Amino acid sequence: MPYVFGVLTHTPPWVFLLFAYLVWQGIRALQPRTQSIWRLMIVPLIFIVWGLSRIGLRHDNQWPLLAWLAAAAVMAPLAFLTGPRLLAVDRGKGLVTRAGSALPLIRNVTVFALQYGVAVIAALQLDGHSAVSIVGRAISGATAGYFLGWAVALLRSYWSAGENSANV
């Protein structure tokens, strides 16, 4: 228990705020809702930046970078093909309506937990071990790739809809 307490007390406050925001967004996504396209892009942008943030760390071995690229290459098309389901698009007002789903909440919490775990491992300086470094970069690459594919799918659906489309 002291170990967990130590990890939590050394976690920057913004991490807890980010977690609260992601949970809040996930809970809001349980119900159908209409929101601006730019607001819908906030969570993917957070995770893309977080996933990219680890790509340049430690250049002593090419395997972590290859793991990052491979994971991103696998997850981006998957997310693109299974991207967000839009019920309606109003490009004139910049609004989209999404179906309610538990998937965003589950996805946000899972990806946050994985990325937080990778950050804790890096802080404990276990990131220098080859296997840990490869797994950490793969998680970061998968995160960035998934949310990049998801964002591209969202924008594609948004722009391919008519000017004031009722259904997508």
N, C-alpha and C positions, 0 to 999 in steps of 0.2 A: 504494500500500500504506500509506503514512503516514496517508492519509485514513481508511481502514478501521480502522487501529489507533487513531486519534483518536476515532472514533465508539465503538468498543468500550470504550476506557478511560474515556469519559465516560458510559457507560451505567451506571445504578445497579445495584448487585449484586442487588436484588430481581428485576430483569428476567431475569437468568440463572437464578435460582431458579424463577421462574415458567415459563420455557421448559423447564427440566428437569422440572418437575412435569407440564406438558402433554404432553411426550414420554413420560414414564413412564406417565401415564394412557392415552395412545394405544397404547403397547405392551401394556399390560394388557388393553386392549379387543380385541386380536387374538384372544383366546381367550374362549369363552363364560364368563360369570361371574355370580354372584349377589352383589348388594350392596344396601345400604340406599338407599331413594329419596332421602334427603337428601344422601348422598355423590354420587349420580349428578347432583345439581343443582349441584355446586360449579363444574365447568368452564363450564356455561352462565352461571352467575352472574358468574364472572370476566369473561367476554367481554361480557356485557350491561353491566356497570359500565364496562368499558373503552370500549365503544362509546358509552355515554352521556356519558362524561367529556369528549368533544370537542364536544358539542352546543352548549354555551354560550360557546365561545370566539369572540372577535371578532364584534361585532354590527354592523359597518359595511356589511354586504352581506347581503341576504336569500337569495341564491342558494346559499350553502353550507348554510344551514338547510333550504332546499327540497330540495337534493340529499340531505341526511341523511334527511329524511322520506320522500322518494321511494324511496330504497334500502331503508329499513326496511320500507316498505309492500310492496315487491316480495318481499323475502326472508322476511318473517314468514309469509305464507301458504305459500310454497314449503317452508319448514322444517316448518310444521305438517302439510302433506300428506305429506311424506317423513320425518317424525319417527322417533324410535328404534323399533326392532323389539324388542318384548319377547316372550320365550318363555314366561315365567311371572310371576305376581304373587302375593305373599303379603301382603295388606294387614294381616293380623293381626300380622305381624312387621315390616311396613314394608319388605319386600324385593322386589326385581325381579331377574329373570334375563334377560340380554341375550345375543343371538347374538354370536359373535366376528366382527370385521370390521376391515379396514384403514382404513375410512372415518374413524373418529375420529382416528387418528394423522395421516392426510393433512390432514383438516380443521383440527385443532389447530395443526399446523405452518404451514399456509398462512395461516390467519387471524392467527396470531401474527406471521408475517413481514410481512404487509400492515400490521397495526397498528404494528409496530415501525418499519417504513418511514415511516409517517405521522408517528410521533413524532420520528424523526430529521429529517424535513423540517421539522417545526415547530420543532425545536431549532436548526436552521440558519437559522431565520427566513425560510424560503421560503414559509411558510404565508400570508403576506400577499398573495401573488400570487393573483389570482382563480381561475385554472384549478387551481392546486395546492390551494387551499383547498376548492374544490368537490369535487375527487377525494378529498381526505382526509376530508371530511365524508361523502361517499358511502360510502367504505369503512367508516367508523365506524358509519354508519346501517345498512349491510348487516349488519355484525357484530351489532349490538344486535338488529336485526329478526330475523335468522336464529336466534339463540340464544333469543330470546323465543318465537318460534314453535315451536322445538324443545322448549323447556321446557313450553310449554302442551300440546303434543302428548304429551309424556311424562306429564304429570300427568293429562291426559284418559284416556290408556290405563290408567294406574294406578287412577284412581278409577272407571272404567267396568268394570274387572275385578271378578269376584265376590270375596267375602271371602277365600277361599283358592283362587284360580283356578290351575289347572295350566297352561292355555294362554291366550294373549291373541289 
